[in-house]
Amino acid sequence: MRARLALDGVAKSFGDTLAVRDMSLSLAPGEFVSLLGPSGCGKSTTLAMIAGFETPTKGAILIDGKDVARRPPGKRAIGLVFQDYAVFSRLSVRSNLLFGLEAQGVGRAERKRRLEAIVERLDLGHLLTRRGANLNMSEMQRVALARVLVTEPLLLLLDEPMSNLDAAIRERLRTELKALQQDLGQTVLYVTHDQVEAMAMSDRIAVMHDGVIEQIGTPEDIYHRPATRFVAEFIGDPPINLLPCAVTSEGNGCRAMTDAGILLDLNGVAAPEGRYLLALRPHDIAIGGTDSGTPSTVRFVERFGPEDVLHCTFNDALVTVAVAPDTAIIGEEVGLSFAPSRIHLIDEADGRVVTSKAPS
């Protein structure tokens, strides 16, 4: 089922602590949005307010245009899947799936119809007689999701549902969950600290930090056009390079001189002169011979199978570069080439990105 969610100036205080500050966020019907951020940023508090477990200090929470901020959880037509799944261990899968429908007073014929539909959709037929205690983590996650979906919620809230799973299972379930969401047209708010999950599944990502949303955008926008230093550093693996620099005007553009002595012409960029952090992702740096770019020395190599990450030094600067396997070895002298069109300049004073371009 499709629903529209909107948060309008929502805030939440616990005594003198302001956990969420003036948050505004909207989800279109059928949209998958991730609320992404580190522990303590306010994302779980936001989820609790939407679900009805916490009451906002101020602001409105609208589902299909109706403010539900003061409604009890059971009156919001919301489905919630927690990190621990909370599957009833002594009940069979069938009883787990029917529990919510029976609590809602849904008639027997309708319960049967919904049960058969969700069992077929999530391929749970072979598990119906198995007790919750005998499910593995992957099966438990699917049962927890099915138990919520069978109630046909207007909005589905997922609170880090894959954090207890190993990497291989998480990768498979990400694909399954996204395909199911698209098939159902379900509106989803997904809370996570894992950028890989958010980037892989989301239509849009809202990055939270210290109780506020720093940026909302598509995964491509968040990665290639970060709005703040926090977003630039939080998104991306390996992390973005940050080099202190001074920017001066040069013709129609400007040039940046890093503190380590790397000079870069930023063609077409018109940033005010001053101090900045020059930010460039490791995948946006090319490597070649010492005569083809800024000379540097490979000090360390991280090997990740499909790519290596080189840690290169130039004077006092450390630059990480993502390259094909076996491109260089420790101690080798190499030349680094920086693409001006992919450079971000971050104001050292307030952390805002002054220039942020799409990759050419």
MIVOBA-817948 format. One record per atom (N, C-alpha, C): residue in three letters; x, y, z. Coordinates in steps of 0.05 Angstrom, whole numbers, padded with zeros to 5 digits, always signed. Layout:
N
alaXYZ...
***
This chain:
360
met+00017-00024+00000met+00000+00000+00000met+00018+00025+00000arg+00008+00046-00013arg+00024+00070-00016arg+00013+00092+00003ala+00032+00106+00015ala+00024+00129+00033ala+00045+00150+00030arg+00037+00175+00037arg+00056+00197+00037arg+00062+00204+00066leu+00088+00207+00073leu+00096+00214+00099leu+00109+00242+00098ala+00103+00259+00117ala+00116+00285+00119ala+00121+00293+00148leu+00145+00301+00154leu+00152+00312+00180leu+00156+00342+00176asp+00142+00358+00192asp+00142+00387+00189asp+00152+00400+00215gly+00177+00408+00215gly+00188+00422+00238gly+00188+00406+00263val+00194+00380+00261val+00192+00362+00284val+00217+00365+00301ala+00213+00367+00327ala+00236+00368+00346ala+00229+00351+00370lys+00250+00341+00384lys+00246+00325+00408lys+00268+00331+00428ser+00259+00338+00452ser+00278+00344+00474ser+00274+00323+00496phe+00296+00316+00509phe+00296+00300+00533phe+00309+00317+00555gly+00293+00330+00571gly+00304+00349+00590gly+00318+00372+00575asp+00344+00376+00581asp+00359+00397+00568asp+00372+00387+00542thr+00369+00362+00535thr+00382+00351+00512thr+00362+00352+00488leu+00371+00365+00467leu+00355+00367+00442leu+00364+00345+00423ala+00349+00324+00421ala+00356+00300+00406ala+00351+00304+00376val+00329+00317+00369val+00321+00323+00341val+00313+00352+00340arg+00324+00366+00319arg+00320+00395+00317arg+00307+00402+00291asp+00282+00412+00293asp+00268+00424+00270asp+00271+00408+00244met+00264+00383+00246met+00267+00365+00223met+00243+00367+00204ser+00248+00370+00179ser+00228+00369+00158ser+00237+00349+00137leu+00219+00330+00131leu+00226+00309+00112leu+00200+00298+00100ser+00200+00292+00074ser+00176+00281+00062ser+00183+00256+00045leu+00166+00237+00046leu+00168+00213+00029leu+00144+00211+00011ala+00150+00208-00015ala+00128+00205-00035ala+00116+00177-00032pro+00091+00172-00040pro+00080+00146-00040pro+00098+00126-00056gly+00104+00104-00044gly+00120+00083-00057gly+00150+00088-00057glu+00159+00109-00042glu+00187+00116-00042glu+00202+00101-00020phe+00227+00094-00025phe+00245+00081-00006phe+00265+00102+00002val+00264+00111+00027val+00282+00132+00037val+00297+00121+00061ser+00323+00124+00062ser+00339+00116+00085ser+00346+00140+00102leu+00344+00137+00128leu+00353+00156+00147leu+00380+00146+00157leu+00401+00159+00148leu+00428+00148+00152leu+00444+00166+00171gly+00458+00154+00189gly+00476+00170+00207gly+00488+00153+00228pro+00508+00164+00243pro+00521+00149+00264pro+00504+00146+00289ser+00512+00130+00307ser+00498+00126+00332ser+00496+00153+00347gly+00473+00159+00358gly+00469+00183+00373gly+00461+00207+00357cys+00457+00204+00331cys+00451+00227+00314cys+00421+00235+00315gly+00404+00218+00326gly+00375+00225+00328gly+00357+00209+00309lys+00369+00190+00294lys+00352+00176+00274lys+00333+00157+00288ser+00341+00143+00309ser+00323+00125+00323ser+00301+00140+00338thr+00308+00163+00349thr+00287+00180+00362thr+00267+00189+00341thr+00276+00196+00317thr+00258+00204+00296thr+00239+00181+00289leu+00250+00157+00286leu+00234+00133+00280leu+00213+00129+00303ala+00222+00132+00327ala+00204+00127+00350ala+00180+00147+00350met+00186+00172+00341met+00164+00192+00340met+00144+00185+00318ile+00155+00176+00295ile+00137+00168+00273ile+00120+00144+00280ala+00132+00125+00295ala+00118+00101+00303ala+00098+00106+00325gly+00102+00128+00341gly+00084+00134+00362gly+00094+00126+00390phe+00119+00118+00392phe+00131+00111+00418phe+00141+00135+00433glu+00146+00157+00418glu+00154+00182+00430glu+00136+00204+00418thr+00130+00224+00435thr+00114+00247+00425thr+00133+00270+00420pro+00131+00282+00396pro+00148+00305+00390pro+00144+00328+00409thr+00165+00343+00415thr+00163+00367+00431thr+00148+00388+00415lys+00153+00389+00389lys+00138+00406+00372lys+00139+00395+00343gly+00122+00406+00326gly+00121+00397+00298gly+00099+00377+00293ala+00095+00372+00267ala+00073+00354+00258ala+00085+00330+00243ile+00071+00307+00247ile+00078+00282+00233ile+00053+00275+00217leu+00055+00277+00191leu+00032+00274+00173leu+00034+00248+00157ile+00013+00232+00158ile+00011+00208+00140ile-00013+00212+00123asp-00009+00213+00097asp-00030+00220+00078asp-00045+00245+00086gly-00030+00265+00095gly-00041+00291+00102gly-00053+00294+00129lys-00054+00273+00145lys-00067+00274+00171lys-00045+00273+00193asp-00047+00293+00211asp-00027+00294+00233asp-00032+00272+00253val-00013+00254+00256val-00016+00231+00274val+00002+00233+00299ala+00014+00257+00303ala+00034+00260+00324ala+00023+00253+00352arg-00003+00256+00356arg-00015+00250+00382arg-00032+00224+00382arg-00031+00210+00360arg-00046+00185+00359arg-00029+00162+00371pro-00042+00143+00383pro-00028+00119+00394pro-00017+00103+00370pro+00004+00087+00375pro+00017+00072+00354pro-00002+00055+00337gly-00022+00042+00351gly-00040+00024+00337gly-00060+00038+00319lys-00061+00064+00319lys-00079+00079+00303lys-00065+00094+00280arg-00041+00085+00273arg-00026+00100+00252arg-00022+00084+00227ala-00032+00059+00226ala-00029+00042+00202ala+00000+00040+00193ile+00018+00036+00213ile+00046+00034+00208ile+00056+00006+00215gly+00074-00005+00199gly+00087-00030+00204gly+00116-00025+00212leu+00125-00039+00233leu+00152-00034+00243leu+00167-00060+00247val+00191-00061+00235val+00209-00084+00239val+00234-00075+00254phe+00239-00087+00277phe+00261-00079+00294phe+00286-00095+00286gln+00308-00086+00299gln+00334-00099+00295gln+00333-00128+00305asp+00319-00134+00327asp+00319-00161+00338asp+00296-00178+00328tyr+00279-00167+00309tyr+00257-00181+00296tyr+00234-00187+00314ala+00239-00195+00339ala+00218-00201+00359ala+00198-00222+00348val+00208-00243+00335val+00191-00265+00327val+00185-00282+00352phe+00159-00290+00355phe+00152-00306+00378phe+00164-00334+00375ser+00182-00341+00393ser+00198-00365+00391ser+00181-00391+00394arg+00160-00390+00411arg+00144-00414+00417arg+00121-00419+00397leu+00116-00398+00380leu+00095-00401+00361leu+00106-00410+00334ser+00089-00423+00318ser+00096-00431+00291ser+00097-00406+00274val+00110-00408+00251val+00111-00386+00232val+00082-00378+00224arg+00065-00397+00219arg+00037-00391+00213arg+00024-00374+00235ser+00028-00381+00260ser+00016-00366+00282ser+00029-00339+00285asn+00055-00337+00279asn+00068-00311+00279asn+00056-00292+00259leu+00051-00303+00235leu+00040-00286+00213leu+00011-00278+00218leu-00004-00295+00232leu-00032-00289+00237leu-00036-00271+00262phe-00016-00269+00278phe-00019-00256+00304phe-00030-00227+00302gly-00018-00211+00285gly-00027-00184+00282gly-00055-00181+00270leu-00062-00199+00251leu-00088-00199+00239leu-00110-00206+00260glu-00104-00226+00276glu-00123-00234+00297glu-00127-00211+00317ala-00105-00197+00324ala-00106-00175+00343ala-00123-00152+00332gln-00123-00149+00306gln-00138-00128+00292gln-00167-00136+00288gly-00174-00161+00293gly-00201-00171+00289gly-00208-00176+00260val-00188-00181+00244val-00193-00187+00215val-00207-00214+00213gly-00228-00216+00196gly-00244-00240+00193gly-00227-00264+00183arg-00238-00288+00187arg-00223-00312+00180arg-00217-00314+00150ala-00237-00308+00134ala-00232-00310+00105ala-00211-00291+00095glu-00212-00266+00106glu-00192-00246+00098glu-00164-00254+00109arg-00163-00265+00134arg-00137-00274+00145arg-00125-00295+00126lys-00142-00314+00117lys-00132-00335+00100lys-00122-00324+00073arg-00136-00304+00062arg-00127-00293+00037arg-00100-00279+00040arg-00098-00263+00061arg-00073-00248+00065arg-00050-00266+00071leu-00055-00287+00087leu-00034-00306+00094leu-00024-00320+00069glu-00042-00330+00053glu-00033-00344+00028glu-00017-00326+00010ala-00026-00300+00008ala-00012-00281-00010ala+00016-00275-00001ile+00020-00271+00025ile+00046-00263+00035ile+00065-00288+00035val+00054-00311+00041val+00070-00335+00041val+00081-00341+00013glu+00064-00337-00007glu+00073-00342-00034glu+00093-00321-00043arg+00089-00296-00035arg+00106-00274-00044arg+00134-00277-00032leu+00136-00286-00006leu+00161-00288+00007leu+00172-00316+00009asp+00158-00335-00005asp+00167-00363-00006asp+00171-00374+00022leu+00150-00373+00038leu+00151-00383+00066leu+00135-00408+00070gly+00125-00420+00049gly+00108-00444+00052gly+00120-00466+00067his+00146-00471+00063his+00160-00493+00075his+00166-00488+00105leu+00161-00463+00114leu+00168-00456+00142leu+00143-00454+00160leu+00119-00457+00149leu+00095-00450+00164leu+00092-00465+00190thr+00101-00490+00190thr+00097-00506+00215thr+00121-00504+00234arg+00142-00491+00225arg+00166-00490+00241arg+00163-00468+00263arg+00173-00474+00287arg+00172-00455+00309arg+00192-00433+00305gly+00186-00409+00316gly+00204-00387+00314gly+00232-00392+00325ala+00233-00408+00346ala+00259-00415+00358ala+00277-00431+00340asn+00265-00444+00319asn+00281-00461+00302asn+00288-00448+00275leu+00284-00422+00273leu+00291-00407+00248leu+00319-00396+00250asn+00333-00396+00227asn+00359-00382+00226asn+00354-00352+00223met+00375-00337+00224met+00372-00307+00223met+00359-00298+00198ser+00367-00310+00175ser+00355-00301+00150ser+00325-00307+00149glu+00317-00331+00158glu+00289-00338+00159glu+00273-00321+00178met+00286-00315+00201met+00273-00299+00221met+00267-00270+00210gln+00286-00260+00195gln+00282-00233+00184gln+00259-00233+00164arg+00257-00253+00148arg+00235-00255+00128arg+00209-00258+00142val+00208-00274+00163val+00183-00278+00178val+00174-00252+00191ala+00194-00238+00203ala+00187-00212+00216ala+00176-00192+00196leu+00188-00192+00172leu+00179-00173+00151leu+00151-00182+00142ala+00147-00208+00138ala+00121-00217+00128ala+00099-00212+00149arg+00106-00215+00175arg+00086-00210+00196arg+00076-00182+00195val+00093-00163+00188val+00085-00135+00186val+00070-00130+00160leu+00080-00140+00138leu+00068-00135+00112leu+00040-00147+00109val+00035-00169+00123val+00009-00181+00121val-00013-00164+00133thr-00006-00144+00150thr-00026-00126+00161thr-00032-00103+00142glu-00018-00102+00119glu-00021-00082+00098glu-00018-00053+00110pro+00005-00047+00121pro+00009-00020+00132pro+00012+00001+00110leu+00004+00025+00117leu+00007+00047+00098leu+00037+00054+00096leu+00051+00052+00118leu+00079+00060+00119leu+00095+00038+00133leu+00118+00030+00122leu+00135+00010+00134leu+00160+00023+00144leu+00166+00019+00170leu+00189+00030+00184leu+00208+00006+00190leu+00233+00009+00181leu+00253-00012+00186leu+00275-00001+00202asp+00280-00012+00226asp+00300-00002+00245asp+00324-00020+00245glu+00343-00015+00227glu+00368-00031+00225glu+00363-00061+00225pro+00345-00071+00207pro+00337-00099+00209pro+00359-00119+00200met+00381-00109+00189met+00401-00128+00180met+00427-00127+00196ser+00427-00112+00217ser+00453-00107+00232ser+00463-00133+00246asn+00445-00152+00251asn+00453-00177+00264asn+00461-00199+00245leu+00461-00193+00219leu+00466-00214+00199leu+00495-00212+00188asp+00505-00234+00179asp+00532-00233+00168asp+00531-00221+00140ala+00554-00214+00129ala+00556-00198+00104ala+00542-00212+00081ala+00546-00238+00077ala+00535-00252+00054ala+00504-00251+00055ile+00493-00256+00079ile+00464-00256+00081ile+00453-00228+00077arg+00467-00207+00088arg+00458-00180+00084arg+00457-00172+00055glu+00477-00180+00040glu+00477-00173+00011glu+00453-00185-00003arg+00447-00211+00003arg+00425-00224-00011arg+00398-00211-00002leu+00395-00206+00024leu+00370-00195+00033leu+00365-00166+00024arg+00387-00151+00020arg+00384-00124+00009arg+00369-00125-00018thr+00379-00144-00035thr+00367-00147-00061thr+00338-00156-00059glu+00332-00175-00041glu+00305-00185-00038glu+00286-00164-00027leu+00296-00148-00008leu+00279-00128+00005leu+00272-00106-00015lys+00292-00097-00031lys+00287-00076-00050lys+00268-00085-00072ala+00272-00110-00081ala+00254-00121-00102ala+00225-00123-00091leu+00222-00132-00066leu+00196-00134-00054leu+00183-00107-00051gln+00198-00087-00042gln+00187-00060-00039gln+00178-00049-00065gln+00193-00053-00086gln+00185-00043-00113gln+00160-00057-00123asp+00159-00083-00118asp+00137-00100-00127asp+00111-00091-00113leu+00113-00085-00087leu+00089-00077-00072leu+00082-00048-00074gly+00102-00032-00083gly+00098-00003-00082gly+00096+00008-00054gln+00109-00006-00035gln+00107+00001-00007gln+00124+00026-00001thr+00113+00045+00015thr+00129+00068+00024thr+00145+00059+00048val+00172+00064+00047val+00190+00053+00067val+00208+00075+00077leu+00211+00076+00104leu+00232+00092+00117leu+00251+00072+00131tyr+00276+00072+00122tyr+00295+00053+00131tyr+00317+00067+00148val+00319+00059+00173val+00339+00072+00191val+00364+00055+00193thr+00387+00067+00187thr+00412+00051+00188thr+00436+00069+00192his+00457+00057+00202his+00483+00071+00204his+00501+00061+00182asp+00492+00041+00166asp+00508+00028+00145asp+00504+00042+00118gln+00524+00056+00109gln+00522+00070+00084gln+00518+00052+00060val+00529+00028+00061val+00526+00009+00039val+00497+00001+00036glu+00483-00004+00058glu+00454-00010+00056glu+00439+00013+00044ala+00445+00037+00055ala+00430+00061+00045ala+00435+00066+00016met+00460+00064+00007met+00467+00070-00021met+00455+00049-00039ala+00454+00024-00031ala+00445+00002-00048ala+00415+00002-00052met+00399+00010-00032met+00370+00006-00033met+00354+00031-00037ser+00365+00054-00030ser+00348+00078-00028ser+00342+00092-00054asp+00318+00103-00056asp+00312+00123-00076asp+00325+00149-00069arg+00323+00156-00043arg+00336+00180-00032arg+00347+00173-00004ile+00368+00189+00004ile+00380+00185+00030ile+00379+00212+00045ala+00371+00211+00071ala+00373+00234+00088ala+00395+00229+00108val+00417+00244+00106val+00440+00240+00124val+00436+00258+00149met+00436+00245+00172met+00432+00259+00198met+00458+00262+00213his+00460+00284+00227his+00484+00289+00245his+00475+00309+00266asp+00480+00301+00291asp+00473+00319+00314asp+00445+00329+00313gly+00426+00311+00307gly+00398+00318+00309gly+00386+00333+00285val+00402+00337+00265val+00391+00351+00241val+00398+00335+00216ile+00382+00340+00195ile+00388+00328+00169ile+00408+00347+00154glu+00431+00336+00149glu+00452+00352+00135glu+00447+00354+00105gln+00436+00332+00094gln+00431+00332+00065gln+00411+00310+00058ile+00394+00316+00039ile+00375+00297+00028ile+00380+00296-00002gly+00382+00271-00013gly+00386+00269-00042gly+00388+00240-00050thr+00390+00236-00076thr+00394+00209-00086thr+00421+00199-00078pro+00426+00172-00079pro+00452+00162-00072pro+00474+00175-00089glu+00469+00180-00114glu+00488+00193-00132glu+00494+00222-00122asp+00474+00237-00114asp+00477+00264-00104asp+00494+00264-00079ile+00487+00246-00060ile+00501+00245-00035ile+00530+00239-00038tyr+00536+00221-00057tyr+00564+00212-00061tyr+00580+00233-00077his+00569+00242-00099his+00584+00260-00117his+00581+00289-00110arg+00560+00297-00096arg+00555+00325-00091arg+00549+00329-00061pro+00567+00322-00043pro+00561+00326-00014pro+00558+00355-00008ala+00540+00361+00011ala+00534+00389+00018ala+00552+00399+00041thr+00562+00381+00057thr+00578+00389+00080thr+00602+00370+00083arg+00620+00379+00100arg+00644+00362+00106arg+00635+00336+00118phe+00615+00337+00137phe+00606+00312+00150phe+00597+00292+00129val+00580+00301+00110val+00569+00282+00090val+00592+00272+00073ala+00611+00289+00065ala+00633+00281+00048ala+00650+00259+00062glu+00654+00262+00088glu+00670+00243+00103glu+00655+00217+00110phe+00629+00221+00116phe+00613+00197+00125phe+00607+00178+00102ile+00604+00189+00078ile+00597+00173+00055ile+00622+00166+00039gly+00624+00141+00031gly+00647+00133+00014gly+00666+00115+00028asp+00674+00094+00015asp+00694+00075+00025asp+00711+00065+00002pro+00737+00072+00003pro+00752+00086+00024pro+00744+00115+00027pro+00750+00127+00050pro+00741+00154+00056pro+00753+00175+00037ile+00739+00197+00034ile+00748+00219+00017ile+00774+00231+00028asn+00791+00241+00010asn+00816+00255+00017asn+00809+00283+00024leu+00820+00294+00046leu+00817+00322+00054leu+00844+00334+00057leu+00850+00354+00040leu+00876+00367+00040leu+00873+00397+00045pro+00883+00408+00067pro+00882+00437+00072pro+00895+00452+00049cys+00882+00474+00041cys+00893+00489+00018cys+00885+00518+00019ala+00899+00534+00003ala+00892+00562+00000ala+00883+00566-00029val+00861+00580-00033val+00850+00585-00060val+00854+00614-00067thr+00864+00618-00092thr+00867+00645-00103thr+00854+00647-00130ser+00845+00671-00138ser+00832+00675-00164ser+00853+00672-00186glu+00844+00661-00209glu+00861+00657-00232glu+00845+00658-00257gly+00844+00682-00271gly+00828+00685-00295gly+00799+00681-00290asn+00787+00662-00305asn+00758+00656-00302asn+00752+00636-00280gly+00773+00626-00268gly+00769+00607-00247gly+00787+00613-00223cys+00798+00592-00211cys+00816+00596-00189cys+00835+00573-00187arg+00855+00575-00170arg+00874+00553-00166arg+00877+00548-00136ala+00883+00523-00130ala+00886+00515-00102ala+00915+00506-00097met+00927+00516-00076met+00953+00506-00068met+00950+00493-00041thr+00955+00466-00040thr+00952+00452-00015thr+00976+00458+00003asp+00972+00454+00029asp+00994+00460+00048asp+01018+00442+00043ala+01014+00420+00029ala+01037+00402+00022ala+01051+00410-00004gly+01040+00431-00017gly+01053+00440-00042gly+01042+00430-00068ile+01018+00418-00068ile+01006+00409-00092ile+00989+00432-00104leu+00995+00440-00129leu+00982+00462-00142leu+00962+00451-00162leu+00937+00461-00160leu+00916+00451-00178leu+00900+00474-00190asp+00898+00475-00216asp+00880+00494-00230asp+00852+00484-00230leu+00833+00500-00219leu+00805+00492-00217leu+00790+00507-00239asn+00792+00497-00263asn+00780+00510-00286asn+00749+00513-00283gly+00739+00537-00286gly+00710+00541-00285gly+00699+00544-00257val+00715+00540-00237val+00706+00543-00209val+00711+00572-00200ala+00690+00584-00189ala+00692+00612-00179ala+00687+00612-00149ala+00706+00605-00133ala+00704+00605-00104ala+00718+00630-00093pro+00707+00642-00072pro+00721+00665-00059pro+00749+00656-00050glu+00768+00674-00051glu+00794+00668-00041glu+00794+00663-00011gly+00811+00644-00003gly+00812+00638+00026gly+00821+00610+00031arg+00817+00602+00056arg+00825+00575+00065arg+00802+00555+00061tyr+00810+00532+00051tyr+00791+00510+00046tyr+00803+00483+00052leu+00786+00463+00053leu+00795+00436+00051leu+00789+00426+00023leu+00809+00417+00009leu+00806+00405-00018leu+00798+00376-00015ala+00775+00369-00024ala+00764+00342-00020ala+00762+00327-00047leu+00773+00303-00048leu+00773+00288-00073leu+00772+00258-00066arg+00754+00244-00078arg+00751+00215-00072arg+00773+00199-00084pro+00781+00177-00070pro+00803+00161-00080pro+00799+00149-00108his+00774+00146-00116his+00768+00135-00142his+00771+00156-00164asp+00774+00182-00156asp+00776+00204-00175asp+00805+00214-00178ile+00824+00197-00171ile+00852+00204-00174ile+00865+00182-00192ala+00879+00191-00212ala+00892+00172-00231ala+00922+00170-00223ile+00933+00147-00229ile+00961+00142-00222ile+00977+00134-00247gly+01001+00144-00248gly+01019+00138-00271gly+01048+00140-00263gly+01065+00145-00283gly+01093+00148-00277gly+01099+00175-00264thr+01123+00178-00254thr+01130+00202-00239thr+01130+00227-00256asp+01131+00224-00283asp+01130+00247-00301asp+01102+00254-00310ser+01082+00240-00299ser+01054+00244-00309ser+01036+00257-00288gly+01047+00266-00266gly+01031+00278-00245gly+01047+00285-00221thr+01034+00292-00199thr+01047+00299-00174thr+01063+00275-00164pro+01090+00278-00161pro+01106+00255-00151pro+01099+00248-00122ser+01097+00222-00117ser+01091+00213-00090ser+01102+00185-00086thr+01102+00176-00061thr+01113+00150-00054thr+01091+00132-00042val+01089+00108-00052val+01070+00089-00040val+01081+00078-00014arg+01067+00085+00008arg+01076+00077+00035arg+01062+00052+00044phe+01037+00047+00035phe+01022+00024+00045phe+01002+00016+00024val+00995-00009+00022val+00976-00019+00002val+00955-00036+00017glu+00930-00030+00014glu+00908-00046+00023glu+00896-00061+00000arg+00893-00087+00003arg+00884-00104-00019arg+00856-00114-00013phe+00837-00108-00031phe+00809-00115-00027phe+00798-00133-00049gly+00815-00147-00063gly+00806-00165-00084gly+00803-00150-00110pro+00779-00138-00116pro+00775-00125-00141pro+00790-00099-00144glu+00801-00088-00122glu+00816-00063-00123glu+00836-00062-00101asp+00857-00046-00105asp+00876-00039-00084asp+00872-00010-00076val+00878-00004-00051val+00878+00024-00042val+00907+00031-00034leu+00918+00050-00049leu+00946+00059-00044leu+00945+00082-00025his+00963+00082-00005his+00967+00104+00013his+00993+00118+00005cys+00991+00141-00008cys+01014+00154-00020cys+01021+00180-00005thr+01046+00186-00003thr+01055+00210+00011thr+01068+00229-00008phe+01063+00255-00004phe+01076+00277-00018phe+01082+00298+00002asn+01108+00302+00008asn+01116+00319+00031asn+01101+00309+00056asp+01084+00327+00068asp+01070+00318+00093asp+01042+00309+00087ala+01034+00307+00062ala+01007+00299+00055ala+01005+00269+00051leu+00982+00258+00060leu+00975+00230+00055leu+00951+00230+00037val+00953+00216+00014val+00931+00214-00005val+00926+00185-00010thr+00900+00177-00009thr+00892+00150-00015thr+00881+00149-00043val+00888+00127-00058val+00881+00124-00086val+00870+00096-00091ala+00847+00094-00103ala+00836+00067-00110ala+00844+00060-00138val+00857+00037-00141val+00868+00029-00166val+00862-00001-00171ala+00868-00010-00195ala+00866-00038-00201ala+00887-00054-00186pro+00882-00080-00180pro+00901-00096-00165pro+00929-00096-00178asp+00949-00096-00161asp+00977-00098-00170asp+00986-00074-00187thr+00974-00051-00184thr+00982-00027-00199thr+01009-00017-00189ala+01014-00018-00163ala+01039-00008-00151ala+01045-00024-00126ile+01070-00021-00117ile+01079-00036-00093ile+01090-00015-00073ile+01093-00024-00048ile+01103-00007-00027ile+01131+00003-00034gly+01135+00029-00031gly+01161+00041-00037gly+01164+00052-00065glu+01145+00046-00082glu+01147+00055-00110glu+01140+00084-00112glu+01155+00098-00130glu+01150+00126-00136glu+01130+00127-00159val+01108+00142-00155val+01086+00144-00175val+01078+00173-00179gly+01063+00179-00200gly+01052+00205-00205gly+01022+00205-00201leu+01012+00224-00186leu+00983+00226-00182leu+00971+00249-00198ser+00949+00243-00212ser+00935+00263-00228ser+00907+00267-00216phe+00901+00293-00211phe+00876+00300-00198phe+00857+00313-00218ala+00832+00304-00220ala+00813+00314-00239ala+00799+00339-00227pro+00805+00363-00237pro+00793+00387-00225pro+00762+00387-00224ser+00750+00374-00244ser+00720+00374-00245ser+00708+00357-00223arg+00724+00342-00209arg+00713+00324-00188arg+00722+00333-00160ile+00734+00356-00158ile+00743+00367-00133ile+00721+00383-00119his+00719+00379-00092his+00702+00396-00076his+00719+00414-00058leu+00710+00438-00055leu+00723+00456-00036leu+00704+00460-00012ile+00715+00454+00012ile+00699+00456+00036ile+00709+00479+00053asp+00691+00497+00060asp+00699+00519+00077asp+00708+00509+00104glu+00733+00516+00112glu+00744+00507+00137glu+00729+00517+00161ala+00716+00540+00159ala+00703+00553+00182ala+00677+00539+00189asp+00659+00535+00169asp+00633+00525+00175asp+00627+00497+00164gly+00646+00485+00149gly+00643+00458+00139gly+00624+00455+00115arg+00615+00477+00103arg+00598+00476+00080arg+00615+00472+00055val+00604+00456+00036val+00617+00453+00010val+00611+00477-00007val+00632+00491-00016val+00629+00515-00032val+00626+00507-00061thr+00641+00488-00070thr+00638+00479-00098thr+00635+00448-00097ser+00616+00438-00112ser+00612+00410-00113ser+00600+00403-00140lys+00616+00389-00157lys+00608+00384-00184lys+00602+00354-00188ala+00585+00349-00209ala+00581+00321-00217ala+00605+00312-00232pro+00611+00286-00231pro+00634+00276-00246pro+00630+00280-00276ser+00651+00287-00290ser+00649+00291-00319ser+00653+00265-00334
***
